[in-house]
Amino acid sequence: MILDSLDTYLPGFVIAIALWGVFSIFRSLTTRARGSRELFYLTRRDIMLSAWRSGLLGIGLLLMAGLLYIIGPTLIQLVRNPNAVRVEVGDIAVGGPDPTSLAATSIVETEAAVTPTPEFTPTPEETATPTPEPTVGFPDFPVTPGFPTEFVEPINVEIAVPEGILYGPVLFGTGFNGADLTIENEASYFDIPFLSDVKELQGWFSYTGMQPGVQWTEVWYRDDFLLHVTTIPWNGVETGYGFVDYNPYQDGEEWETGFYRVDIYVGEQLVQSGEFVLVDFLETSPANNAEGEGEGEAAPAEEGATGEG
């Protein structure tokens, strides 16, 4: 509050200092004129010294006013810390489309927006016969397979798909940390040993514009092979964070190498897709090194962060 008031009244403060300086200079001139008419030496000397002091004070005040006028706003901003951003955090569905609790709306101060941790690029060890690094990339799927009507039983068809739905990119990992809004073991590719230990992989996303009760579907593919379909009525909030998840062991299957893709539908409208690569083995997998270990040891998934997508 003090800094806000200083910023508002800074021009008036500068003008007041400048007027004080002008008054001091004017007083110096009048005092010198009076001292020059004084007949006694000692009295005249005291009057002249007082005039010089007033003049120097006036000049100093004028310089101070000019300096504050030039750099005052910058100094206030530096003291206030301009990096502080006021963010309004609304209802967040941490737990995806089937949340167990909703966070109350609050206002918090944060120093900067959360920046996703960049993925670690694996570097092969130098050997006499270097082994080529696995090529990590995403294939061009021929055509979006489309909504799998034959595998979906319509839900709440009377609820229309709302307009203005926005879904953020799908980021894959093994869990979600609600304290700093980061994804655990986030990566674009994983290896078989890691996922064989973790079992379940999740894809997290932000969203807005959802309508409670509307039909929501996630469809998982490996290459062009359909793996898994889940359809539920959306019982989350309108804006927040959600996730998709897949555990092949629940269907009696195992993780296999290939290019994976998940499509998210609201009604029969495709709203977002995400892709990742699964290879046979990577000694320097980013997911395996999430805790600084390079031997393929997997960090356990966060308890309470899994659930039906």
C-alpha positions in Angstrom: 0.0 0.0 0.0 2.8 2.4 0.8 4.6 1.7 -2.5 1.3 2.1 -4.4 0.7 5.5 -2.7 4.3 6.6 -3.5 3.9 5.7 -7.1 0.6 7.7 -7.3 1.8 10.8 -5.5 5.4 10.8 -6.8 4.9 13.8 -9.2 3.4 15.9 -6.4 6.3 14.9 -4.1 8.8 16.0 -6.8 7.0 19.4 -7.3 7.0 20.0 -3.5 10.8 19.5 -3.3 11.4 21.7 -6.4 9.3 24.5 -4.8 11.2 24.2 -1.6 14.4 24.5 -3.6 13.2 27.6 -5.4 12.1 29.2 -2.1 15.5 28.5 -0.6 17.3 30.2 -3.5 15.0 33.2 -3.3 15.6 33.4 0.4 19.4 33.3 -0.3 19.2 36.2 -2.7 17.1 38.3 -0.4 19.4 37.5 2.5 22.5 38.5 0.5 20.9 41.8 -0.5 20.1 42.5 3.2 23.7 41.5 4.3 25.3 43.8 1.7 23.7 46.7 3.5 24.9 45.7 6.9 27.6 48.0 8.3 29.1 45.8 10.9 31.6 43.2 9.5 30.7 40.3 11.9 27.0 40.7 11.4 27.4 41.0 7.6 29.6 37.8 7.6 26.9 35.8 9.5 24.2 37.0 7.2 26.3 36.1 4.1 27.0 32.6 5.5 23.3 32.1 6.1 22.6 33.2 2.5 25.1 30.8 1.1 23.7 27.9 3.1 20.2 28.7 1.8 21.5 28.9 -1.8 23.3 25.6 -1.6 20.2 23.9 0.0 18.0 25.3 -2.8 20.4 24.0 -5.5 20.6 20.6 -3.8 16.8 20.3 -3.5 16.4 21.2 -7.2 18.9 18.5 -8.1 17.1 16.0 -5.9 13.7 16.8 -7.5 15.2 16.3 -11.0 16.8 13.0 -10.0 13.5 11.7 -8.4 11.6 12.8 -11.5 14.0 10.7 -13.7 14.6 7.6 -11.7 11.9 7.7 -9.1 9.4 5.3 -10.9 12.2 2.9 -11.7 13.3 2.8 -8.0 9.7 2.1 -6.9 9.3 -0.7 -9.4 12.6 -2.3 -8.2 11.6 -2.2 -4.6 8.1 -3.5 -5.4 9.6 -6.5 -7.2 7.9 -6.4 -10.6 8.2 -10.2 -11.0 5.4 -10.8 -8.6 2.3 -11.8 -10.6 -1.2 -11.8 -9.1 -2.9 -15.0 -10.2 -6.5 -16.0 -9.6 -6.7 -19.8 -9.1 -10.2 -21.1 -9.7 -11.7 -24.5 -9.2 -9.0 -27.1 -10.3 -10.0 -30.7 -10.8 -6.7 -32.4 -9.8 -7.6 -36.0 -10.5 -9.0 -35.5 -14.0 -12.5 -36.1 -15.2 -13.4 -38.0 -12.0 -12.2 -35.7 -9.2 -12.9 -36.6 -5.6 -12.6 -33.1 -4.3 -12.6 -29.5 -5.6 -10.2 -26.8 -4.5 -11.9 -23.6 -3.3 -11.2 -20.4 -5.3 -8.4 -18.4 -3.8 -5.9 -15.7 -4.7 -2.2 -16.4 -4.4 1.0 -14.5 -5.1 3.5 -16.4 -7.3 6.9 -15.2 -8.5 6.6 -16.6 -12.0 4.5 -18.9 -14.1 5.3 -22.6 -13.9 7.7 -23.5 -16.6 7.8 -27.2 -17.6 11.2 -28.9 -17.0 12.9 -29.4 -20.4 13.4 -33.0 -21.4 16.8 -34.5 -21.0 18.5 -35.4 -24.3 20.2 -38.8 -24.0 23.9 -38.8 -25.0 25.4 -42.2 -25.9 28.6 -43.2 -24.2 31.7 -43.1 -26.3 32.9 -46.6 -27.2 35.2 -48.1 -29.8 32.2 -49.1 -31.8 29.5 -46.5 -31.0 25.9 -47.7 -31.0 23.6 -45.4 -32.9 21.1 -43.5 -30.8 17.5 -44.6 -31.2 15.6 -42.3 -33.5 12.9 -40.5 -31.6 10.1 -39.1 -33.6 6.4 -39.3 -34.3 5.0 -41.0 -37.4 2.5 -39.2 -39.7 -0.7 -41.2 -38.9 -2.4 -41.6 -42.3 -5.8 -40.3 -41.1 -7.3 -39.5 -37.7 -9.1 -42.8 -37.1 -12.2 -40.9 -36.0 -14.7 -41.4 -33.3 -15.0 -45.1 -32.5 -18.8 -45.3 -32.6 -19.0 -49.1 -32.6 -17.2 -49.2 -29.2 -19.1 -46.3 -27.5 -22.5 -46.5 -25.9 -24.0 -42.9 -26.1 -24.2 -41.1 -22.8 -26.5 -38.1 -22.0 -27.1 -37.4 -25.7 -29.5 -34.7 -24.7 -26.6 -32.6 -23.3 -25.1 -30.6 -26.3 -21.4 -30.2 -26.7 -20.7 -26.6 -25.5 -19.0 -24.1 -27.7 -15.6 -22.6 -27.0 -14.0 -25.8 -25.5 -10.2 -25.4 -25.2 -7.8 -28.2 -24.3 -4.1 -27.7 -23.7 -1.4 -30.1 -24.9 -1.2 -33.5 -23.4 2.0 -34.1 -21.4 2.8 -37.6 -20.4 4.3 -38.8 -17.1 3.6 -41.0 -14.1 1.8 -38.5 -11.8 0.9 -34.9 -11.0 2.3 -32.7 -8.3 -0.5 -30.3 -7.3 1.8 -28.1 -5.1 3.8 -26.7 -8.1 1.7 -28.0 -11.0 4.4 -30.2 -12.5 4.2 -33.7 -14.0 6.4 -36.4 -12.6 8.8 -38.2 -15.0 7.5 -36.1 -17.9 8.9 -37.2 -21.3 8.0 -37.7 -24.9 9.5 -41.2 -25.0 9.8 -44.1 -22.5 11.4 -47.5 -22.4 9.9 -51.0 -21.8 11.7 -51.7 -18.5 10.5 -48.4 -17.0 6.8 -48.8 -18.0 6.9 -52.5 -17.1 7.7 -51.4 -13.6 5.4 -48.4 -13.4 2.5 -50.2 -15.2 0.3 -47.1 -15.8 1.1 -44.0 -17.9 -0.9 -40.8 -17.6 -1.4 -37.8 -19.9 -2.2 -34.5 -18.2 -3.8 -31.5 -19.8 -5.5 -28.2 -18.9 -9.0 -27.4 -20.2 -11.8 -24.8 -20.1 -15.3 -24.6 -21.3 -16.5 -28.1 -20.2 -20.1 -28.9 -19.4 -20.9 -31.3 -16.5 -22.6 -34.4 -17.8 -21.5 -34.2 -21.4 -20.1 -37.3 -23.0 -16.3 -37.6 -22.7 -14.2 -40.2 -24.4 -10.5 -41.2 -24.5 -9.1 -43.5 -27.3 -5.6 -45.1 -27.1 -3.7 -46.4 -30.2 -0.4 -48.1 -30.7 0.7 -47.2 -34.3 -2.7 -47.8 -36.1 -4.0 -50.5 -33.7 -6.8 -49.5 -31.3 -5.9 -50.4 -27.7 -8.4 -48.9 -25.3 -11.6 -46.9 -25.2 -13.1 -45.2 -22.2 -16.4 -43.2 -22.2 -17.9 -41.5 -19.2 -20.2 -38.5 -18.4 -18.0 -35.5 -17.5 -18.4 -35.0 -13.8 -15.5 -32.5 -13.3 -15.6 -28.7 -13.2 -15.7 -26.3 -16.2 -12.1 -25.2 -16.0 -9.1 -27.0 -14.5 -6.7 -29.9 -15.0 -7.5 -33.5 -16.1 -5.8 -36.6 -17.3 -6.1 -39.7 -19.4 -4.5 -42.9 -18.3 -3.8 -46.4 -19.7 -2.6 -49.6 -18.0 -2.4 -52.5 -20.5 -2.0 -55.0 -17.7 -5.6 -54.4 -16.7 -6.6 -55.7 -20.1 -4.3 -58.7 -19.9 -1.8 -57.1 -22.2 1.7 -55.6 -21.8 3.5 -52.5 -23.0 5.0 -53.0 -26.5 7.3 -50.8 -28.5 5.7 -48.4 -31.0 4.3 -45.0 -31.5 1.4 -44.3 -29.1 -1.4 -41.8 -29.5 -4.4 -40.8 -27.4 -7.4 -38.9 -28.8 -9.8 -37.0 -26.5 -13.4 -36.4 -27.6 -16.2 -34.3 -26.2 -19.3 -35.8 -27.6 -18.0 -36.9 -31.0 -15.8 -33.8 -31.4 -12.1 -34.3 -31.3 -10.7 -31.7 -28.9 -7.0 -32.8 -28.4 -4.5 -35.5 -29.2 -1.2 -36.5 -27.7 1.7 -38.8 -28.8 4.7 -40.5 -27.3 7.2 -43.2 -28.2 7.9 -46.5 -26.5 11.3 -48.2 -27.3 12.8 -51.5 -26.1 15.5 -50.1 -23.8 17.2 -46.7 -23.2 20.0 -46.6 -20.7 19.7 -42.8 -20.5 15.9 -42.6 -20.6 14.7 -39.1 -19.4 12.0 -40.9 -17.4 14.6 -43.2 -15.7 16.8 -40.3 -14.9 14.1 -38.1 -13.4 15.7 -38.5 -10.0 19.3 -38.3 -11.3 19.8 -42.1 -11.7 20.9 -43.5 -15.0 20.4 -47.3 -14.4 16.8 -47.5 -15.4 15.4 -47.3 -11.9 11.8 -46.0 -12.0 10.4 -43.5 -9.5 7.1 -44.8 -8.1 3.9 -43.1 -9.3 2.3 -40.7 -7.0 -0.4 -42.3 -4.9 -3.8 -40.8 -5.3 -3.1 -39.4 -8.7 -4.4 -42.3 -10.7 -8.0 -42.9 -11.7 -10.4 -43.3 -14.5 -9.8 -40.8 -17.3 
